[in-house]
């Protein structure tokens, strides 16, 4: 996956990306990875706070149209 630059996970009924997946994405030997999560039922609760902070602060992983994502509680 050395050449991975775009990852489209749209419309997959995801609530979050688990820690193992986040760590794997952060370890990819690419400078920037564009991830699409549109159409997923992301959870915005205390249990998912670590994921939400990672989404906002990740230096390598960028989320397209992040303002269009919706959260369920």
Residue pairs with C-beta under 8 A, 6 or more apart in sequence:
1 28
2 28
2 29
2 30
3 30
4 28
4 30
4 33
5 30
5 32
5 33
5 34
6 33
6 34
6 35
6 36
7 25
7 33
7 34
7 35
7 36
8 35
8 36
9 17
9 35
9 36
9 37
9 40
10 36
10 37
10 38
10 39
10 40
11 38
11 39
11 40
12 39
12 40
13 40
13 41
14 37
14 40
14 41
14 42
15 40
15 41
15 42
15 43
15 48
16 42
16 43
16 48
16 51
17 25
17 51
17 54
19 50
22 51
22 54
22 61
25 33
25 35
25 58
25 60
25 61
26 58
26 60
26 61
28 60
30 60
31 60
32 60
32 62
33 60
33 61
33 62
34 62
34 63
34 64
35 61
35 62
35 63
35 64
36 63
36 64
36 65
37 63
37 69
38 64
38 65
38 68
38 69
40 69
41 70
41 72
42 48
42 69
42 70
42 71
42 72
43 71
43 72
43 73
44 52
44 71
44 72
44 73
45 73
55 61
55 63
55 66
63 69
